[in-house]
Amino acid sequence: MMRRLAVMLACLLVLGGTAWLTGQGQNEATDDWTEVMAGVWRSPGQPTGYALVVGDRAWLIDAPTIPKIKGVDQVEKVLLTHHHRDSLAAVPLLTANVFAPKASAAYLDPKLVARYWREAIPLRNSRTAYLVIAKGLPTIVCSLSDGQTLTFGDWRIEVIATPGHSPDHVAYLAENTKDKKKLLFVGDALARRGKLWSPYTTDWDHWTDAGLRPAAESLRKLAKLEADLVLPARGPVIDRDIAQTCRFTAELIDENAFLRSYERYTRDRLKNPPKYRFLAPEQAGSNGSLPWSRLSKNLWLTGNTYVLRSKEGPCLVVDPWDPHSEKQIPKLQKDEQLGRVEVVLCSHAHFDHYDGTYVLLQRDKPEVWTLDEVARPLADPFRLRAPFLDARPLPIAKRLRDGETVRWREYELKFHFLPGQSLFTMGVETTIDGKRCLFTADNFFHHDLYSGTGGWMGLNRSGPTLYEQSARKVLALAPDWILAEHGSAMEFNAEDFQRRITWAQVSGKVADDLSGSGDHRHDWNPHHVRIEPILLRGQPGGSVSAELVVENLLKRSRKLSIQLDGHEPTWSVVVAPGKTHRQPIRLPLSNKLTTGRHVFTFTAREVQAVEPSDTFLIVDVAEKSNK
């Protein structure tokens, strides 16, 4: 099986990333299309596509599979609801004219798609897209706009902008001018009452409700259209209580959006937020450009960066952030007569908390210490898909385990796994000038700052369950000071952290309610079927090695069929509840392989349904060495 996979991948690599055009993510053409009503057909499997049939001609709403409908000789036109590759998998096999929303050009135009993949790994921000095709399609015309109408036989079709599931998402309201029947093709804007498919795609950034709010507004918009049928890409056709179903789902999305902010929850829902204070209020929300604030005899803060002095003079730096740290740290060393920087602690895997380390490594040559979990993306930024990474691997001198204690000078430093805003986060417990301190990275801001938490998103492998876990740990430690970042050093308040636990529990329950599986840890996670490393480098005639990773966070066993898009399913994986399956693969590269970046996408299915993960592999190929 392994040898077969390697050979198939090698053949695909010869094609330079275009092999997916032979039918990515599709089922074989079958006679299993079912007639929803006269002249309206629905494809098998999920995602589901639809066909409007007039005589021997058809228009498709999305194209996840090739239509094989009795009596249809020609597919004239395809109308796409959005750019996700599972919804348009059969497009390259069709001769029809294909139209998409104007906003889809960013994810379908060949030049823009190539640019997207150039910037995707490592990602310097969290404004990304999901389920993007491997290579752009020049045949798709991205011209459809909200309110535009098209006519096909007796059907009048209106384009309805419905951003949320993706920024470019639209629905189509098709009204039959003879019988006045109204059909609403909603794509992935709604799966069924109270459920969204892959809600992680509403994570338009890492800490706000930027995608959830439009998703709710889109459903309210659809509720007003008085449709007779709602035809989703996932889930059954909805033929009753349509307006109420849309409004109920919108309200649940709104509640998820509201709960993204601990600040809103503690102020507006629980009322009377706990009283606690910043240790240096002038630093709140700062970026490291302000003068240093002295928190105690041997501890200073500016922005994200803390400097701790030992009695002998050398210092330890927590989270240097350039460009400011490059100037600020030498200034503090001079003004306070500090010695050289001996150790740098990196609290989590966001570049604005560690990129100043590269300058310090050249000047003071400190050791870099961090938790083993945080070290993974810092030391190898091309292994995992994660936001806010620097492309330069960071050399890690000490990789500490959760609960491990290490000594620096007169300080005992205890390291804790402290996920929340990101999975790759640590806390460090120590006593400074008589104060029991806990460095908490970006997890626990004062409630007036960055929503009080810094938010969560699937791309960051974060979520409310992890916040609850970490808040319980902080509550048990009960330090005197919480040394959070972005200037959010503050006094510890037990009532505040008890509220954070309650907030996380409530948020997790509401996120579960919106998730099709009933578990947000699964549905809000684009990574549970993935390739590691996510980016490989090779030469023509050489080989690269990778690993298929399948995580099962659900409470039931899963049997998945994994497909390299464009080919038959390659292998099946059975994963027990709560377990992770890892399978090494070695990929030989053809001598004919062209130089440049090649993207390969994978589809995982459970039965006939496409699994909500965003799985891909990037191979950067250099010219063959003469050595």
Long-range contacts (C-beta under 8 A, 24 or more apart in sequence): 1-570, 1-571, 2-584, 2-585, 2-586, 4-570, 5-564, 5-570, 5-571, 5-585, 6-585, 6-586, 6-587, 6-588, 7-588, 8-564, 8-567, 8-570, 9-564, 9-585, 9-587, 9-588, 9-600, 10-587, 10-588, 10-589, 10-590, 11-590, 12-564, 12-566, 12-567, 12-600, 13-587, 13-589, 13-590, 13-593, 13-598, 13-600, 13-619, 14-590, 14-592, 14-593, 16-593, 16-594, 16-596, 16-598, 17-134, 17-135, 17-597, 17-598, 17-599, 17-600, 18-134, 18-135, 19-565, 19-566, 19-567, 19-600, 20-85, 20-133, 20-134, 20-135, 20-565, 20-566, 20-600, 20-601, 21-92, 21-135, 21-566, 22-92, 22-93, 22-566, 22-567, 23-66, 23-89, 23-90, 23-92, 23-93, 23-566, 24-85, 24-89, 24-92, 24-133, 24-134, 24-565, 24-566, 24-601, 24-603, 25-64, 25-85, 25-86, 25-89, 25-563, 25-565, 25-603, 25-610, 26-64, 26-65, 26-66, 26-89, 26-90, 26-93, 27-64, 27-65, 27-608, 29-65, 29-66, 29-67, 29-68, 30-68, 31-68, 31-70, 33-67, 33-68, 33-69, 36-229, 36-231, 36-237, 37-181, 37-229, 40-183, 40-231, 41-67, 41-69, 42-231, 42-237, 43-67, 44-608, 45-608, 45-609, 45-610, 46-233, 46-234, 46-235, 46-608, 46-609, 46-610, 47-86, 47-87, 47-188, 47-233, 47-234, 47-610, 48-231, 48-232, 48-233, 48-234, 49-87, 49-90, 49-233, 50-185, 50-231, 51-75, 52-152, 52-153, 52-155, 52-157, 52-174, 54-152, 54-153, 54-154, 54-155, 55-153, 59-152, 59-155, 59-157, 60-94, 60-96, 61-172, 61-185, 61-187, 61-231, 62-87, 62-88, 62-185, 62-187, 62-233, 63-87, 63-88, 63-89, 63-90, 63-91, 63-94, 63-98, 64-88, 64-89, 64-90, 64-233, 64-610, 65-89, 65-90, 66-90, 66-93, 66-94, 76-152, 77-152, 79-144, 79-150, 79-157, 79-172, 80-104, 80-140, 81-169, 81-170, 81-171, 81-172, 81-185, 81-186, 81-187, 81-188, 81-189, 81-233, 82-165, 82-166, 82-168, 82-169, 82-170, 82-187, 82-188, 83-107, 83-108, 83-129, 83-131, 83-132, 83-133, 83-166, 83-168, 84-130, 84-131, 84-166, 84-188, 84-201, 85-131, 85-132, 85-133, 85-134, 85-565, 85-601, 86-131, 86-603, 86-610, 87-187, 87-188, 87-233, 88-133, 88-137, 88-140, 89-565, 91-137, 91-139, 91-140, 92-137, 97-141, 98-137, 98-139, 98-140, 98-141, 99-140, 99-141, 99-142, 99-143, 99-144, 100-140, 100-141, 100-142, 100-143, 100-144, 100-168, 101-142, 101-144, 101-145, 101-159, 101-161, 101-168, 101-169, 101-170, 102-142, 102-143, 102-144, 102-145, 102-168, 103-142, 103-163, 103-167, 103-168, 104-140, 104-142, 104-168, 105-142, 106-168, 107-132, 107-133, 107-168, 108-133, 108-136, 108-137, 108-140, 108-142, 109-136, 109-138, 109-142, 110-135, 110-136, 110-137, 110-138, 111-136, 112-136, 114-597, 117-597, 117-599, 117-618, 118-597, 120-385, 120-618, 121-382, 121-385, 121-534, 121-535, 121-618, 122-381, 122-382, 122-386, 122-389, 122-390, 122-391, 123-385, 123-386, 123-387, 123-388, 123-389, 124-351, 124-387, 124-388, 124-389, 124-390, 125-387, 125-388, 126-203, 126-205, 126-206, 126-207, 126-387, 126-388, 126-457, 126-459, 126-460, 127-204, 127-205, 128-387, 128-459, 129-166, 129-167, 130-166, 130-198, 130-200, 130-201, 130-526, 130-614, 131-201, 131-614, 133-601, 134-565, 134-599, 134-600, 134-601, 134-616, 135-599, 144-170, 146-170, 154-178, 160-221, 160-222, 160-225, 161-218, 162-186, 162-187, 162-189, 162-218, 162-219, 162-221, 162-222, 163-211, 163-214, 163-215, 163-218, 164-189, 164-202, 164-211, 164-212, 164-214, 164-215, 164-216, 164-217, 164-218, 164-219, 164-253, 165-189, 165-196, 165-197, 165-198, 165-201, 165-202, 165-215, 166-201, 167-204, 167-211, 167-214, 169-218, 171-218, 171-222, 173-225, 173-227, 181-228, 181-229, 182-225, 182-226, 182-227, 182-228, 182-229, 183-227, 183-228, 183-229, 183-231, 184-222, 184-225, 184-227, 184-229, 184-230, 184-231, 184-242, 185-231, 186-222, 186-230, 186-231, 186-232, 186-233, 187-232, 187-233, 188-232, 188-233, 188-234, 189-215, 189-218, 189-219, 189-222, 189-232, 190-219, 190-222, 190-230, 190-232, 190-235, 190-245, 190-246, 190-249, 191-232, 191-234, 191-235, 191-516, 192-232, 192-234, 192-235, 192-236, 192-238, 192-245, 193-238, 193-241, 193-245, 193-248, 193-249, 194-248, 194-249, 194-252, 194-513, 194-514, 195-235, 195-249, 195-514, 195-515, 195-516, 196-249, 196-253, 196-514, 196-515, 196-516, 196-523, 197-233, 197-234, 197-235, 197-516, 197-523, 197-612, 198-523, 198-526, 198-612, 199-256, 199-511, 199-514, 199-515, 199-520, 199-523, 199-524, 200-457, 200-458, 200-459, 200-523, 200-524, 200-525, 200-526, 200-612, 202-253, 203-457, 203-458, 203-459, 203-524, 205-457, 206-387, 206-388, 206-421, 206-454, 206-455, 206-456, 206-457, 206-459, 206-460, 207-260, 207-421, 207-450, 207-451, 207-453, 207-454, 207-455, 207-456, 207-457, 208-260, 208-451, 208-455, 209-256, 209-257, 209-258, 209-260, 209-261, 212-253, 212-254, 212-256, 212-257, 212-260, 213-254, 213-257, 215-250, 215-253, 216-250, 216-251, 216-253, 216-254, 216-257, 217-250, 219-246, 219-247, 219-249, 219-250, 219-253, 220-246, 220-247, 220-250, 222-246, 223-247, 223-250, 234-516, 234-609, 252-510, 252-513, 252-514, 253-514, 255-510, 256-507, 256-510, 256-511, 256-514, 259-464, 259-503, 259-506, 259-507, 259-510, 259-511, 260-451, 260-455, 260-456, 260-507, 261-451, 261-452, 261-453, 261-455, 262-447, 262-451, 262-452, 262-453, 262-499, 262-500, 262-503, 263-447, 263-448, 263-451, 263-452, 264-451, 265-499, 265-503, 265-506, 265-507, 266-447, 266-452, 266-496, 266-499, 266-503, 267-447, 270-499, 270-502, 273-447, 273-496, 273-499, 274-447, 274-493, 274-495, 274-496, 274-499, 275-493, 276-446, 276-490, 276-491, 276-492, 276-493, 276-496, 277-490, 277-491, 278-446, 278-487, 278-488, 278-489, 278-490, 279-481, 279-489, 279-490, 279-491, 280-487, 280-489, 282-487, 283-487, 283-488, 283-489, 284-446, 284-448, 284-449, 284-486, 284-487, 284-488, 285-449, 285-450, 285-486, 285-487, 286-486, 286-487, 287-321, 287-324, 287-486, 288-321, 288-324, 288-325, 288-328, 289-324, 289-328, 290-487, 292-328, 292-331, 292-332, 295-481, 295-489, 296-432, 296-433, 296-435, 297-433, 298-432, 298-433, 299-432, 299-433, 299-437, 300-332, 300-336, 301-483, 301-487, 301-489, 302-328, 302-487, 303-485, 303-486, 303-487, 304-352, 304-353, 304-485, 304-486, 305-329, 305-356, 306-439, 306-483, 307-332, 307-338, 308-411, 308-432, 309-336, 309-338, 310-339, 310-408, 310-409, 310-410, 310-411, 311-409, 311-410, 312-339, 312-409, 313-337, 313-338, 313-339, 314-338, 314-339, 314-340, 314-341, 314-342, 314-409, 315-339, 315-340, 315-341, 315-342, 316-341, 316-342, 316-343, 316-344, 316-345, 316-408, 316-409, 316-411, 317-341, 317-343, 317-344, 317-345, 317-360, 317-366, 318-344, 318-345, 318-347, 318-428, 318-439, 318-483, 319-345, 319-346, 319-347, 319-353, 319-354, 319-356, 319-441, 319-485, 320-344, 320-354, 320-355, 320-356, 320-357, 320-359, 320-360, 321-352, 321-353, 321-354, 321-355, 321-356, 322-355, 322-356, 322-358, 322-359, 324-356, 325-356, 325-359, 325-360, 326-356, 326-359, 329-356, 329-360, 330-363, 340-364, 340-366, 341-366, 342-366, 342-367, 342-408, 342-409, 343-367, 343-368, 343-369, 343-408, 344-368, 344-369, 345-369, 345-370, 345-413, 345-428, 345-439, 346-370, 346-374, 346-378, 346-394, 347-374, 347-425, 347-426, 347-427, 347-428, 347-439, 347-440, 347-441, 347-442, 347-485, 348-374, 348-421, 348-422, 348-424, 348-425, 348-426, 348-441, 348-442, 349-374, 349-376, 349-377, 349-378, 349-386, 349-388, 349-389, 349-422, 349-424, 349-425, 350-387, 350-388, 350-389, 350-422, 350-442, 351-388, 351-389, 351-390, 352-388, 353-441, 353-442, 353-485, 354-378, 354-390, 354-394, 355-390, 357-394, 358-390, 358-392, 358-394, 361-395, 367-397, 367-398, 368-394, 368-395, 368-396, 368-397, 368-398, 369-396, 369-397, 369-398, 369-400, 369-406, 369-413, 370-396, 370-398, 370-399, 370-400, 370-426, 371-399, 371-400, 371-401, 371-402, 371-415, 371-416, 371-417, 371-426, 372-399, 372-400, 372-401, 373-402, 373-417, 373-419, 373-423, 373-424, 373-425, 373-426, 374-424, 374-425, 374-426, 375-399, 376-424, 377-424, 378-424, 380-533, 382-533, 382-534, 382-535, 383-532, 383-533, 383-534, 384-527, 384-530, 384-532, 384-533, 384-534, 385-459, 385-526, 385-527, 385-530, 385-534, 386-422, 386-424, 386-459, 386-460, 386-461, 387-459, 387-460, 400-426, 416-473, 416-477, 418-443, 418-470, 418-473, 418-474, 419-443, 419-461, 419-462, 419-466, 419-469, 419-470, 420-444, 420-453, 420-454, 420-456, 420-462, 420-466, 420-467, 420-470, 420-471, 421-453, 421-454, 421-455, 421-456, 421-460, 421-462, 422-460, 422-461, 422-462, 423-460, 423-461, 423-462, 423-466, 424-461, 425-470, 427-470, 427-473, 427-474, 429-477, 429-479, 435-479, 435-480, 435-481, 436-479, 436-480, 436-481, 437-479, 437-480, 437-481, 437-483, 438-474, 438-477, 438-479, 438-481, 438-482, 438-483, 438-492, 439-483, 440-474, 440-482, 440-483, 440-484, 440-485, 441-484, 441-485, 442-484, 442-485, 442-486, 443-467, 443-470, 443-484, 444-470, 444-471, 444-474, 444-482, 444-484, 444-488, 444-497, 444-500, 445-484, 445-486, 445-488, 446-484, 446-488, 446-490, 447-496, 449-486, 449-487, 449-488, 450-486, 453-500, 457-524, 458-524, 458-525, 458-526, 458-527, 459-526, 461-525, 461-527, 463-508, 463-511, 463-520, 463-521, 463-524, 464-503, 464-504, 464-505, 464-507, 464-508, 464-511, 464-520, 465-504, 465-508, 465-520, 465-521, 467-500, 467-503, 467-504, 467-507, 468-500, 468-501, 468-504, 468-505, 468-508, 471-497, 471-500, 471-501, 471-504, 472-501, 475-501, 516-612, 517-554, 519-553, 519-554, 519-555, 521-553, 522-553, 522-554, 522-612, 523-612, 525-551, 525-553, 525-613, 526-612, 526-613, 526-614, 527-551, 527-613, 527-614, 528-552, 528-553, 528-613, 529-560, 529-562, 529-602, 529-604, 529-611, 529-613, 529-615, 530-613, 530-615, 531-602, 531-615, 531-616, 531-617, 534-616, 534-617, 534-618, 535-618, 535-619, 535-620, 536-587, 536-617, 536-618, 536-619, 536-620, 537-619, 537-620, 537-621, 537-622, 538-587, 538-589, 538-619, 538-620, 538-621, 538-622, 539-589, 539-621, 539-622, 539-623, 539-624, 539-625, 540-589, 540-590, 540-591, 540-592, 540-593, 540-621, 540-623, 540-624, 541-589, 541-590, 541-591, 541-593, 541-624, 542-588, 542-589, 542-624, 543-586, 543-587, 543-588, 543-589, 544-586, 544-587, 544-589, 544-619, 545-584, 545-585, 545-586, 545-587, 546-584, 546-585, 546-586, 546-587, 546-617, 547-582, 547-583, 547-584, 547-585, 548-573, 548-581, 548-582, 548-583, 548-584, 548-585, 549-580, 549-581, 549-582, 550-575, 550-580, 550-581, 550-604, 551-575, 551-580, 552-576, 552-577, 552-578, 552-579, 552-580, 552-581, 553-578, 558-606, 559-606, 560-604, 560-605, 560-606, 560-611, 561-604, 561-605, 561-606, 562-602, 562-603, 562-604, 563-602, 563-603, 563-604, 563-605, 564-600, 564-602, 565-600, 565-601, 565-602, 565-603, 569-605, 587-619, 589-619, 589-621, 591-624, 593-621, 594-621, 595-621, 595-622, 595-623, 596-620, 596-621, 597-621
